Amino acid sequence: MSMSKGRTRFTSVTPAPAPADPVPVLGPVVFSVRFGEAEEHVDLSDLPCPRLARALGQAIVAITPPRAVVGNRMVPNFRTLVVRVRDFLSFAVAVMSEHGEDIDLDDLDADLLDAYEERLTDHYGTGASSASAAMWQIVRLLRQVNQAHPGRFDLDLRSRIAYTMSEKQSASKPLDAYPLPVFEAFEAAARAEVGRIRDRILAGERLAAAGRDPEIHGWGRLENILWFINERGPLTAAYRNIRGVAANGYVRGVNGHLYLSRRDLLSFHVLLACQMGMEPESIKELKVGCLTNAARGFVSVQYYKRRAGSDPHKSMRIRDGGNLRSPGGVLRLAMRLTKRARELGGYDDLWVSTSCATNALSPASGARVLLSAWDRGRFLAEHGFDAMHDRGGKPVNLDLRRLRKSFKSKQYLQAGGVLPDFATGHTREVAGRHYADIGAHEEIHDQAVEAGLSEALAVHLQPPVVLDEEGGRLDDGGQEVPPQAVRDALSGATDVWLSSCRNFFDSPYSLKKGAACPVPPWVCLECPNAVFTTRHLPAVLSVLGTIEAQRDEFSMAEWTARFAVAHERIVKGVLARFSARQIATAQAIAEADGPRLSLPASFLETLR
């Protein structure tokens, strides 16, 4: 049966069953998928449950993306699926031993899938991403099987494959951004390296232009060797014993004068990840014609995002310019420096470099150039990252995914946390979960909550009324104080311990008009009727001292809930309006009879 013309085929040989045999005999389960010019063959005939193997094999073929025909990138993923199917079917046969080898789609149930998940969790550990990835592979295949064979799964199993892992599986924590100094150091280090790569290759081109054929004029001069490389391509191991080649850095060293190495690509990728926040795998697969529509200092970059499902072709608007501080300029420089290699090999990939093993030219899109621990370690060591610290005091490691996360973090902070302004290229849910709700933003989120509460409180509570000794206003409040209320405040005629009250029988806290104020006297700190003068400072300072002493009695959360408003009203609303001399005088007076001068019993009962 042909699954996709020119790309895959599924071969099934089913001989006619003997009339006396009640169970049909199933033939070999064999299928293949083409990757470029190569063809990957898979034979699942050795598995003990051919019906299930056939259905899952068809699912593997169906979900192998059309892009598999380009390059070899999908081969490892394809093989992983085959290994996962073998593991799952072996587990199913062992668990469902009562069915023998005659297991069909109708025999699968949600309990089997839960048991397999438990086995994966025991193997990889609770919360491990490997367990989740393995489970996702099986769930994805079963969804495809359900789509191809509707009605074969019962309702419980269809509900179970609607999600990957069960609720007991802890949610993975998104990657955190680097601290800003570390992120800026990565960008600066990569920019400096790209500048040196540029200078090295341009200098090599000038030397090559001045050289002559070394087979005629000798291999002793570097310019002659570079002339040969420019005309014939990079040197291979066959030239390593030539004296002039060895004296100028051996094969890899002389090739580096005209071609990028895999180590050079790492520097470019780090810089571009810092400057435009593109996915590392998308940077790696950029094509030479990726820049379009340049205008007004910006240019669009076309790229391929594999994780985008049915719409993987994306575009991003980036800064353009003639320097290494704009990603458009960096990409144009990369096109210039790889032009010789691309033309020699006939590639349209942007990143063409010499192989570390063979020194041959090849595109980097199929290589794991970003995961080389050796190159990453050299990059960190050469730029002094061992003296820097990651979050939590950990040593700094190089992860291009975190560079992207750091770029998004800067965007989030620049947008002031407004998701509609920040969620470019993502849904709001994804932007919030993966790029906003990360450890790097915990402090700024706490500050935003605190500022919001303070702002709301400031709107609700007017600044306290504070008068000087002549009745002049010291506060910035807009409420009007009648002259009689000013005279009463200065004389003490309307004192209620902490302050004077403009009208004790017109309290905003009274349930009935004309009733006496029902609240305890310390609520005067929040009351719009309260008027504070220097005569009230000793009592206010006594309350402040008592409140601050309570920090040792309560947790910070409980102390904040009990006293934070009163403390801020005293410190910022009242004391800030008086001079240091006035406060010192009032403090001395307050301390004359001990720290709890004139504290009402009701206040002391509340503290206890």
N, C-alpha and C positions, 0 to 999 in steps of 0.2 A: 504494500500500500504506500503510495507517495504522499508524504506529509507536506512538502513544500517544493515546488518545481525547481530543480537546479541546486537545491541546498541540502535537503535531507531525504532520506528514504527509510522506510520501515518494512523489513522483510519478514514475512510470516509464512511458513510452509505448513499446511494443515492437511495431512493425508486423510483420505476417506476412512471413517471408522468402520471397524468390522461390525457386522449386524448384531453379533452376540454380545458385544462389549457395551455395557450401559453407560460408560463414561467416555466421552471423546478423548482421543489421544492428541495432545497439543504438540506442535512442532517447535523448532528452535525459536527463541526470542532474540532476534538480532536486529540492530539498527545502526545507522551511521549518520554523522553530521559533518558537513564540509566546512573547513576553516581555511579560507584562501584557496591555495592549491592543494592543501593537504586534506585528508579525509580521516575522521576519527571513527573507528569501529567499536561497537560495544556488543558483547554477547552475554545475555542474562539467562541462558538456557540451563546453566548449572544450578540455578536457584530452585528450591523445592516447591514453590507456589507459582507456576507459570502464568496463571490468570492475572494475579496481582502484578507480577513482573511485567507482563505485556502492557497493562493499563498504565503503570508508572513509567515504563519506557516511552510510551506514546506521549505522556505528559512532559517528559524531559525534552523530547524533540519539539513539542509544541511551544514550550516557553523559552527555547534557545533563540535569542533575538536575531533579527536579520543582520545586525552589524557583525555577527560572528564570522561572516565571510571576509571581513577585512582584518588582516593581522592575526595574531595568535593569542590575544589578550583573554578571550573567552574560554580557551582550552582548559586552564586550571579550574575555572568555575564549573564547566561542564563535567569534568572528571570528578569533582567534589560531589556533584549531584548523584553521579553513578555510585560512588562509594556510600553515600548516605542512603540510597535506595537499597543497596545490598545489606547494610546494617539494619535498616528498618524491617525488611522482609525476614531476615534471620531472626530478629527479635519476635516478629509476629508469629512465625512458625513455632518458636519455643514456647510462647505464651499460650497459643491456641492449639496445643498439641492434640486436643480431642478431634480437631478437623483433619488431622494428618497433613498431607500435602495438597488437599483439595480445598484451598482457601480462595474464596472469590470476593468480589466487592461487597456483596450483601452481608458477608460475615464480619466486616470491619465495624467497630463501634467506638464510641467516645471513651470508654474505659481503656481500650487498647492504646489510644493516643495519650491518655493521661499517664498510663503506666510507662510508655516510652519516654514521656517528658520527665518522669521521676527518675528513670534510669540515666538520662542525660544529665540531670541535675546532680545525681550522685557521682557521676563520672567527672563532670567539669567543676562542680561546686555551685552552691546557691548564689544566684545573682550573676554568674559568669556570663559574659557576652557570648562565649563560644556555645554554651548550651542554647541560648536564645537563637543564635544563627543556625545551628543544626536543626532546631525545631521549626524554624521558619522555612527551611528547605522542604521538609516533609509536608508542612501545612500548605505551602504553595503548590506542591505537586498534587496533593489531594484535592485542592480547589479546582485545579485543571481537570482532574479525573471526574469530579462531580459535574463540571460543566460539559465534559464530553459524554458522560453517561448519566443523564438526569434520571432521578428516581431510584438510583441504586443505593444511595446512602440514606439511612434513616434520619429522622428529624434531629435527634440528639447529636449525631456525628456532624450533620450540616451546621448545627449551632456551634459545635466545638471547633470546627475549622474556621470559624469566623474570627478567631483570635489566635495568637501564637502561643504564648505562655499563660499559665493559669494565674489566678490572683495571688497565690502564695509566692510567686516569683517576684523578687524585689525589682522595682523599676531602676533602670540604669541611670546614673547621674551624668548629665551632659558634660562634655569637656569644658574646662574653665579657660578663660583667657589668661595670657601672661600678664604679670605686672607691667604697667606702662613703661618703666625704665628698661625692662628686659626686651619688650617689643620694639622700642625705639633703638636699642642696641643691635638687635637682629637686623633691622632695616639699614642702619648705618654701616654695619659690617658687610652686609651683602652688597650695598652700593659701592663701597670701597673696593671690594673684590671684583665686581663687574667692571669698574674703571680700570683696574690692573689687567683684566682679561682683554679689554679693548686695546689698551696700549701695547700689550704683548703681541696680539695678532696683527695690528696695523704696522708695528715695527718689523714683524716677520715678513709681511708683504713687501715692505721696502727692501729688505735684504734679499728676498727672492727675486725681485725685479733687477737687482744688481748682480745676481749670480749667473753662472754658466754651467753647462752640462758637466757634472762631476765625473762621468765616465770618460770624458776627454780631458778635462782640466783638473781632475783630482777631487777627492773627498775630504781634503784637509780643511777646507774653508766652509764655514756655516752657510754662507750665502749660496754656495754651489749645492749644498744638500737641500736647502729650501727651494732652490730652483727646480730640483728634481722632484720634490714632493708636490710643488705647485703644478708641474706638468704631468706627473704620473700618479698622483694620489699618495696617501700616507704610507710610510715605510712599514714593513712587516718584520717579523722576527728573523727573516732571512738576512736582514741587513745589520743585525745587532753586533756582529763581530768586526764590522768595519771600524778602523781606528778613529776616523773623524766623527762617526756617529756616536761612538762610545764617549769621545772627549766632549761632546756637546749635549750630554744628558741622555744618551742612549735613545732607543727608538721612540719611546713615549715622550721624552723631552723634546726631541726635534719636531715630532708631529705637532706638539702643542704650540709651536710658533705659528701655525697656520690653521689648526682645527681645534674646535672645542673638545674638551674631555668630559667625562661623566661628572667629574668633580666640579668643572666649570658650570655645568647645567644646574647643579645644586644651588650655586650662588644666584643664578638668574631666577630660579624658581622661588627661593626665599625672598628675594627682592620683590618679585611680582606678587607673591602672596601677601606681603606687607602692604603693597601699594594699591591693590585692587580687590583683595579678599576673595579671589576666585578659588573654587575647589581645586585641590592639588592634582586630582586626576584630570581635570579639565585643562589645567595649565599644561600638563604633560602631552596632551593630544592636540594642541593648537596647530593650525595649518599656516602656511606662509602667507596666504591671502586673507588672514583673519581680520585685518583692519579695514573698515569701510566708513564712508560718510564723515570725513574729517571736516570740521567747521568750528570756528570761534574757540579754538583751544581745546576742543574735545574730539574724540573719535570713537566709533563703535567697534567693539571686538566681538566677533562671532566665535562661539565655542560650543562644545558638545558636552552635555551633562547627562551621564548615563542614568543617574538616579531619578531623572525627571519623568520616567515612564514613557507615555505615548508622545510626549513633546520634548525630546532631548535637545533640540537645536535652540540655543539661547543667544541673546545679545546683551551686551553690557556697555554703557556709555562711560568712558574713562577720560582722564586728562591726557592731553597730547602736548608735545613740546620737544625742544631740541636738547634736553638734558636728562640726567638719570633720576631726577625727582618726579618725573611723570611716567606712568606705566606705558603710555603710547610711545614715548621716546625709548624706553627700555626694549619694547618689542621691536621697534624699528632697528635698533642696534643689533638685536639678536638676528634679525633677518639679514642684516649686512654681514655679520660675522660668520653665519652658516651658509651664505650663498654659494661659496666654492664647493662645500661638501654636498649641498643639495643638487647642484648642477652635475657634479661628478657622478653621484649615485642615481640621479633621476627621481628624487623624492620631492613630495610636496609638503612633508612634515616640517614644522619649524625647527624642531630640535633634532639635528643630525650631528652625531659626534663620533669620535673614535672609540672602539670597544676597549675595555680595560684588559681583556684576555688576548684578543687577536689583533688589535689596532686597526681593524677594518672599519669602514664607515657604515653606520646603520642608524635608522631613526630610533629615538629613545622612547617612543610611545609604547613599545612592547617590553621595555626593560624596567626593572625595579630600581631605577636610579635614585628615587627619593628615599628608599629604605636602606641604603647602604650605611650600616653602623660605622664603618671605617671613615667614610667621608664626613658624616655628621660629627663624629668625634674630632676629626681634624679641624673642622670648621669651628667648633666650640673652643678647642684648645688654642688655636691660632689667634682668636679674638678675645681671649681672657674671660670667657663666660664662667670659668671655674671659680672666679671671684664674686660672681653674682648669685642671688638666691631667688628661687621660685616661691610661689605662695606656700606658706607653712614652713619656710626655711629650707625647703628641699633644693638639691642641686638642679641647675637648669639643664633641661634636655631639649633637643630640637625636634619639634613635631609640627609639620606644615599645617595640619588641621587646626592646631591651636593658634597658629599665626592668622589663619582665616577667622577664627573665633575672636581674636584680639582686634582685628580690623572691624568686625561687626560690632564689637564692644564700643569702639570709638565712635562708630556711626550712631549707636544707641544713645551714648552720652551726648553727642552733638544734637541729636533730635530731642533731647530733654526727656527721654523715656516715652515719647508719644509714638505708640506702635504704628498708626497709619503712616507716619512720616518715616518710620524706620524699616517697615516690613517690605522693602523693595525686593522682588524676586521670591518672596515667601508668602504663605498665608499668615494671618496675624497669629494663629495658634502656634505654628512652627516657629515664627520669629520670637514669640514670647517664651516658648518652652526651651528652645535650643540656644537662643542668643541673648535673651533678656534675663531670664531666670537662671543666672550662673553665679558662682561664688564671687567673681570679681565685682559684682554689682550689689552685694549684700549691704555694704556700708552706705552706698548712695541711696539704696532703697529705704534703709532705716532713717537716713537723714530726710528723705522726702516725706516719709510718714510723719516724722516729728515736726517738720516744717508745716505740713498740712494741718496737723492738729493745733499747732501754735497759731497758725493763721485763722483757723476756724474759731479758736478760743478768743483771739484778738477781736474778731468781728462780733462775737457774742458779748464779750466783756469790754466795756469802755475803760479807758485808763482811769485810775483812781484820782479823785480831786485832791490836790495838795496845795496848801496855802503857806505863804511865808508869815512872819510875825506881824506884818502890817495888813494881812488879808489879801495880798497880791497872789495871783495864780502862778504856781510853779510847774504845773503839768501842761500837757498839750491837748487835753480833752476839750470837746466842743460844747459839753453841757453847761447850761447857765446856772450860776449859783446866786440866789437872791441875796440882797444886802443883809437882811435879817439873819439868814443862815450863816453868812460870813461872821457877823458879830457874835452869834451863839457859839460858833466853832472856836473863836478866839477866846471867849469868856469861859468856856466849859459848860455852858448851860445845857447843852444837849449831848454831853459825852456819854458814850456807851462802851467804855473801857478802851478799845483799840482806836477809836476815832470818834468824831462827832457825827451825829445823825441829823440830816436835814429835816426829816419828818419820821419820827418813830412810829406814828400811826398811819403812815402811807407807805408801807413796805411792799416791795415787789414780790415778797414771799408770802404775804398774808392771803389767806383764802377768802376772807370777807373784808370788804372795804371798811376802813376806820378801825380795824383791829390792830392790836399791838404787834410789833415785829416778832414772829415766832421762832426765829432761827437763833442758834448760839452766836455769841459775839464775834468769834473769829471769822464768821461768814462775812463780816464787814469788809474784809479784804476783797471780796468779789461784788460788793453791793454798790449800785450807782448812787445811793444816798450818802455813802461814807465820805467824810472830809477829814484829811490828815493835816496836822500842823506839828510844829516842833514839840508841843506839849505831849503829843501822843508817841513820840519817838521812843521813850524808855519802854513802854509797853510793847511797841512793835518789835524792838530789838530783843526783848525777853522772849517773845513768841518765836522769833527767828532762831535764837539760841536753842530753844527747846526743840524746834523742828529739826535743826541740824544734828542735835544729839541723838535723834531717833534713827539716824542712819546706821548706828551700831545695833539697834534693836530689831530692825526689819531687813528683809531682803531688798535689793534695789527696786525690783518690780513692785513690791508692796509699798515701799516708801514713796515711790513715784505716784502710785494710785492715791495714797493718803495725803501727801503734802506738796507735790510738785507745783500745783497751781498757786497755793498760798505762798510758797517759797519764791516763785517768780514774781508774784505781785508785790511782795515786800522788797525784794532786791532790785527789780527793774522798774517797778511802778512807783514805789515810795522813797526808798533810800537813795536812789539815783537822783532825786530832785533836791536833796539837801547837800550842803557842803561837808567836807571831811571834818571840819571843826565842830559843826552842829551835831554830827553823828557821834564824834568822840565824847562830847559833853553829855549827850543822851545816854551813851553806853556807860559812862561813869555813874550817872544817876541810877541807871537800871541795876548796876552791880552793887549799889549801896546796901540793899536788903537781900542780897543773894540772887541767884540766877533766875528764880521764878517769881520775881516781883509782880504782884497784883494779878497773878494768873487765876482766873475763875475756876471754881471747883469743877464746873461742867467741862472745861477744857482738859483738866487733869484726868477726869474720868474717861474721856475719849481716848487719851493717850494710853491709859492703862488697858 
